[in-house]
Amino acid sequence: MRLQRLTGLEQDKIIGEYKDVMAQIADLLDILARPERVTTIIAEELTALKQEFGQTKIGARRSVIEHNAQDLGTEDLITPTDMVVTLSHTGYIKSQPLGEYRAQKRGGRGKQATATKEDDWIDQLFIANTHDYILCFTTRGRVYWLKVWEVPQGSRNSRGKPIVNMFPLQPGEKVNVVLPLTGEFRSFPADHYVFFATAQGTVKKTALDEFSNPRKAGIIAVDLDEGDYLIGAALTDGKHDVMLFSDGGKAVRFDEDDVRAMGRAARGVKGMQLEDGQSVIAMLVAEDETQSVLTATENGFGKRTSIVEYTRHGRGTKGMIAIQQSERNGKVVAATLVRADDEIMLITDTGVLVRTRVSEIRELGRATQGVTLIALDEGAKLIGLQRIVENDANDGGNEPAGSEES
């Protein structure tokens, strides 16, 4: 075919396309000028859609409309992470990532867990996952739930947030026991328990699964008599001995199996028989026979006694002598389980604090009066003694990854 004929065919194609476009423009202008044509076209298009997508049953749909296919809570967005949670003596709580304690090499001196004021120190420290629960018990026998991720995070130089501001507490009510549910306690097993003791000598054991239904407003954990208050609570597996200490210098040690499991609303049973005017000041759960019991009196005296000397007796008895109560000693104000490498803090009613090593306190028998723990000013009294747990976060955390001992 000659080039002249090819050029002529191309011209005919272009002229044909031009005529088609002009005809389409004329048709569209006619539609815009005539509203009845617009209505007709809309009706035809809707009829075609109905024939293609319509249902035979009136009101039936091919798809389901949901406002939210999956309800996501705040916790669903929290990454499971191990945290170091610290609670100070004055009630400040905070959390920090565990990784902050694993940056030192072997032989390091460790890191301070938190910054505290001169009249404060770390009273409790534990490692828990962000999705673990913390049970917080109050002096009025109520329990509140707290997830680790709800604990405010802070740096090592911050004090944290007052734990009393995190719950709807009543006037005069204080959080005095915090129990983290980690490890074997994490799933609220029915064969593990919370063991309670009150100031009037009542004890109670409740299965842990009774606390598996969290409520923001809290619930009653132990029913208290008028004037009584909760002095201690501990997680147990049903295989330990429980020790109660009175301010009259007596102690009773019994197998926790002597107390049957009861419901949350139960009052409990007699754990220790008290004389008039006396009260229980401490509840301890014995771990093993290598521990010692450190007792202290209001006049600044105390002693360390091997736990072996506290023989097991029946529940509800007056108990045995823990430390001789005399005019020199005064009432017993504290008792705690310690080991030789622990440190303790002594607190007086005038605000004086003395930190000392347990190894510096001589180990004596039960029937002795003890030695001087702190020299008190005229009129001052010792009001408390507590083990310091500040350095527990460094256990096993000073080895770098990949070192020969990590």
Secondary structure by P-SEA (a helix, b strand, c coil): ccaaaaaaaaaaaaaaaaaaaaaaaaaaaaaaacaaaaaaaaaaaaaaaaaaccccccccccbbbbcccccccccccccbbbbbbbbccccccccccccccccccccccccccccccccccccbbbbbcccbbbbbbcccbbbbbbccccccccccccccccccccccccccccccbbbbbccccccccccbbbbbbcccbbbbbbbccccccccccccccccccccccccccccccccbbbbbbccccbbbbbbccccccccccccccccccccccccccbbbbbccccbbbbbbcccccccccccccccccccccccccccccccccccccbbbbbcccbbbbbbcccbbbbbbbcccbbbbcccccccccccccccccccbbbbbcccccccccccccccccc
